[in-house]
Amino acid sequence: MTSTKEPSFRESVDLMFNRAASLMDLPPGLEQKIRVCNATYTVRFGVRLRGEIHTFTGYRSVHSEHMEPVKGGIRYALAVNQDEVEALAALMTYKCALVETPFGGSKGGLCIDPRKYEEHEMEQITRRFAYELAKRDLINPSQNVPAPDMGTGEREMAWMADQYARMNTTDINARACVTGKPLNAGGIAGRVEATGRGIQYALREFFRHPEDIAKAGMSGTLDGKRVVVQGLGNVGYHAAKFLAQEDGSRIVGIIEWDGALYNPDGIDVEAVRSWIVKHGGVKDYPDATHSANGSSVLEADCDILIPAALEGVINLDNADRIKAPLIIEAANGPVTAGADEVLRKKGTVIIPDMYANAGGVTVSYFEWVKNLSHIRFGRMQRRQEEARHELIVSELERLDRYLGDAWSMSPDFKAKYLKGADELELVRSGLDDTMRIAYQSMREVWHSRDDVEDLRTAAYIVAIDRVAKSYRAKGL
Ligand code: GLU
């Protein structure tokens, strides 16, 4: 956690915003309009549980409505507070602008420890919270579309969507009121792992640019790179798993709430995940060294550090001891403004949160579009595509026969080529494209301007510029 000498999370986001805005030519009034949070709704509601009334406090903050609906997750955690929700809502505005999802920024939170409640109690609490938000259009397909965040997932989204549908029985677009729903309740293939996939695609894109790799003092590809990941939740788990299984990276450190695991030869992510599910934490996992002081492993020798847990974990207390030359912010706000400055001076390259973890909202966008169009992606064209491919394959087969031993089709070409893309493949393709293009827009600013030292400032400049253009188009 950040020490008292550091600004709060929201102030930290504002400081980073100001740094970028000072390099832009915005009228001061517009700059302020973009920075401030438009509104935060606080609700306190009671739910009767175990024979007693329990009061819960929840928030939904709308940072910017330059585009509607506004978008952002709902977090369930005891530490949720207004400052945090507003910081996260601001990041959503910039994130959506950077990856070109047509949304304003919002975020919600409920102060609760979800582990303390049974499933039916969580349903009662979630439905009540959803009712309070939907009543004020803070859940609404055209106004405000929540999604999962820390402590929430498909289950909570299904309850919220159903609650909205019960309250709006004639709304044909009711399913588009939240994203991150299970597939059978209007969700989309690939949403659960989307943020982790986005981290992988972001790193792949980074490693396509030798100049950028050199800025981090590295060389080569993701293959063999030593990775430390903090938090093996939905985002950290998928990112680590994909990097290990598909890119040849070596996961040398895993940090969890009850300490950290370290093994320079690599850790089996899947095995640790199963261990956590069974035992509740990483302690006593056999194939790695455990240290009780988990955050010490943030400072371990590695190539890529992936903070995928809470905000403020890299701060003025530990920034100068971080050895990783490349940090990719899978969590929102894991590096404080103060630490950011220390790391920048050291030459650490940081792939910033608003870009790095945008995979979630990107696939949420696809889900929302799917819900509004009332049809699964690929349903119309898949078989037609396959039939056209069949034509080419049969011609190639004719050639194959004609040429005899001189040429033949590669063994798996036919099967691979014939298969039309299903929804999951289309989602991955859309996500990959989004992550590549957004990275390129950031690096363009990073490399073309002498006054832009880092990717974060570049990301803010791209995002602020887009939000400003959209306000101007509205006549503001
Ligand atoms: N909670 C995620 C985020 O912080 C996802 C938001 C969304 O899908 O709307 O980006």
Boltz pocket constraint, residues with backbone or C-beta under 6 A from the ligand:
constraints:
  - pocket:
      binder: B
      contacts: [[A, 71], [A, 72], [A, 73], [A, 74], [A, 145], [A, 146], [A, 147], [A, 148], [A, 149], [A, 150], [A, 179], [A, 332], [A, 357], [A, 358], [A, 360], [A, 361], [A, 362], [A, 364]]
      max_distance: 6.0
